[in-house]
Amino acid sequence: MRVVNIAAEMAPIAKVGGLGDVVGGLCSELVRKGIDAVVILPKYKNLKTHFLKDLKIYKKNFQIFEKRRWQKTTIYSAKLNRVQIYLIEDNKNYFSKPNIYGYKADVTRFLFFCKTALEFLKSENKKIDILHLHDWHTAIIAPLYKEIYSKNTLKVKKIVLSIHNLGYQGYLKPKDIDNLGFDGRYFLQDKKLKDPNRPKTLNILKGGIIYSDLIVPVSKGYAKEIMLKENEKNLHKVIEKNKKKIKGIINGIDPKYWNPKTDKFLKYKLSCDLSIKKLIEQKKKNKKDLQKYLNLDQADKPLVCSIGRLVPQKGPSLIKASLMAALKNNAQFALLGSVFDKETTKEFYKLKKDLKNNKNVSIVFEHNEKLAHLIFAAADFVIIPSLFEPCGLTQMIGFKYGAVPIVRKTGGLAETVFDLDDTKIIKTKRNGFSFDKFSDNQAKKATIRALNFWHNNNKDFYMLVKKNMNLNFSWENSAKKYIQRYKNLLR
């Protein structure tokens, strides 16, 4: 079976968030299971090419028609974890910018990438059993293939669209499609890409949902949530009409990259195979190392962490409430976050300034993989108070590294984290702390409850840590489900 993934991210070479982890982890596992997995990505300026093997030019001066003229592109070939990678380099500086996203021209950039990917696949003339698309960045490929390319020489058996975040849908005008050499107004129909709320606008993700053969939200919980009218007003009718082809599959984490037993960043390795005494010893050594690294007090206190993007979806106000609760309850807090919107940036830079002399808190604004590993290995708790969370990988990594999750019950978080005090859940399944309402007060209370457990039941806490480290969230289980879905489609 040949599965071609077209995506905007792939860890570890091009990653902003969970999308990159999914593409990298899933494709590596597919190859291990005998699937011919291929990934097509933009060749970003800051692509981490040192992870790649056999990087070379595959096709030079590959011609793409855009904006009434022919544009030259270069296609590169490489291998990553035995996965065949093709990288598309344009000559218009679309992907020579310092970041992957965040530009006014994002729609134009990814439209060009998608057309080039289709033209490249057409030129290759190789069989494609499954064309797997990811989020709005590549969802336009589904309508373009079904309406245009399927009538040429390109043959794809089935199209799968993974939805990592329905909140980002991608909007464009018919003229943007015209610039690719196609008729944009043809897609401005209710049954095609016309946006439900903007009559002159095309909705890329809507087109992906309509034209794909299978829709895969990245958890069963998120699949249920996006079908609720109150959660998805914009595309509710489209989702309702296509609900039979929506099948959620929970993501996994890369067991090689996120393995505290072999983690190259850790001086003191962690494993569920260690005795409780040795596990406590190693966790405390990692904490002391991190305290030195971040210039925190060398104190035997519980450490709460937050790692990820400080965007509205992730609940920055609730993270702040958890941070303040930790400081008031004899604990430390380590925040590693990247900020995007002006309001959150202003608020958290002020918070950092206000707390600059407090030796129990560290706030770092950057994407730093090494520091993320060090924090996970040192932390006792990881707070994830999301407004919505399609899947969430942070809690899975937390489990593996001995950081007990404190989460809001939503999407994939509700599917993987079960509260210690929830008597409706069997005791052996309970593995963290959770709360229902998206509020500062609820996040604060859950944090205090977790810290009290650490202070008052320290032996039980480490028993929980050891049990959690044994949980299996590897891609092996998730990949099996994807393969079964692929096979069902191809029958």
Secondary structure, 3 states (H helix, E strand, C coil): CEEEEECCCECCCECCCHHHHHHHHHHHHHHHCCCEEEEEEECCCCCCHHHCEEEEEEEEEEEEEECCEEEEEEEEEEEECCEEEEEEECCCCCCCCCCCCCCCCHHHHHHHHHHHHHHHHHHHCCCEEEEEEEHHHHHCHHHHHHHCHHHCCCCEEEEEEEECCCCCCCEECHHHHHCCCCCHHHHCCCCCCECCCCCCCEEHHHHHHHHCCEEEECCHHHHHHHCCCCCCCCCHHHHHHCHHHECCCCCCECCCCCCCCCCCCCCCCCCCCCCHHHHHHHHHHHHHHHHHHCCCCCCCCCEEEEEEEECHHHCHHHHHHHHHHHHHCCCEEEEEEEECCHHHHHHHHHHHHHCCCCCCEEEEECCCHHHHHHHHHHCCEEEECCCCCCCCCHHHHHHHHCCEEEEECCHHHHHHCCECCCCCCCHHHCCEEEECCCCHHHHHHHHHHHHHHHHHCHHHHHHHHHHHHCCCCEHHHHHHHHHHHHHHHHC
